[in-house]
Amino acid sequence: MNNKMYCKILNRLKPIFIVLSVFLLLFGCNDTDETEKEIAAIPLNMTISRFDREFASAGEEGLPALRQMYPYLFPAHDSVWIAKMHDSLQIELFQEVGNAFRSFEDEEEGLENLFKHIKYYFPEYKIPKVITVTNDVDYNNRIILTDSLLFVSLDNYLGPEHKYYGGFQRYIAQSLDRNFLISDVASAFAKQVVPRPRDRTFLARMIYFGKELYLKDKLMPNLEDRKRIGYSAADMEWAIANEEPMWRNFIENEYLYSTDTKLNQRFLEPAPFSKFGLELDNESPGRLGRYVGWQIVRAFMENNTVSLKQLMTLPAEEIFKKSNYKPRN
């Protein structure tokens, strides 16, 4: 077949490809819309208790009633709590949280939507009782999720510029924003359903976090990617723009099957930036290994028919090999 004839055939086929592409796009959108309608119709019985407010206004005479309502929050003697009620720093903390969270309506709507998505994909899941608290800005424990209770420490969501966070490194303060609250709850849930990897390779650890982030894709479909991973807009742009050289760096340095735990600190754990050992390090966001793992899992799910539950237990090696992952240039 000569080139002229080939071009004629290709030109005739172009409209067919365009129509087919549009059809597939519309079909996919309709399928997604139907799923979201099903999720929205799921009945949900969720209760939220503003313990932070109740404690702030209770006074000493109200302590017995609070202890009866929340016995799991009162392991210490009443004298500890009375001292807390009269501590000037604690009083200020309650005031700051009260001012920032006069209303919890947006968060309540976000939690309801999240839990409906969880019930859709994990029908056996029991919705926990939500309790808002303060915890002296212990950002490492801002969300605690148990089998029946969800504790949300509101003093960790006052905004990155808040005076309480002035002594924190910027990458930590950046995450202490109410925009990340629902995403943090989704992360806490993910830790319950994504098994920790037995394989100690860097690849297995990347894909572990990739599963968590992909789970958030499904549980929070309307959330921006940057909020799922906890990046600023600039951080997200950097990760997208540099995905190919990042991947090349991992391959060239033979990191994928390395069991060197230092790679955790360099690319997976929260940090001000990732550590490639290059001049551009200071420009990069931290946790880029998680971002790459996310893209690998996304590629796998695009190329394979696997349920969300099945994905959670698949070995990293199988996910990687069947993903046909290619970083965007």
Secondary structure, DSSP 8 states (H G I E B T S, - for coil): --HHHHHHHHHHHHHHHHHHHHHHHHHHHHHHHHHHHHHHTS-----EE-HHHHHHHH-GGGHHHHHHH-GGG--S-HHHHHHHHH-HHHHHHHHHHHHHTS--HHHHHHHHHHHHHHHHH-TT----EEEEE--TT-GGGSEEE-SSEEEEEGGG-S-TT-GGGTTS-HHHHTT-SGGGHHHHHHHHHHHHHS---SS-SHHHHHHHHHHHHHHHHHHSTTS-HHHHHT--HHHHHHHHHTHHHHHHHHHHTT-TT---THHHHHHTS--SS---SSGGGGGS-S-HHHHHHHHHHHHHHHHS---HHHHHHS-HHHHHHHHT-----
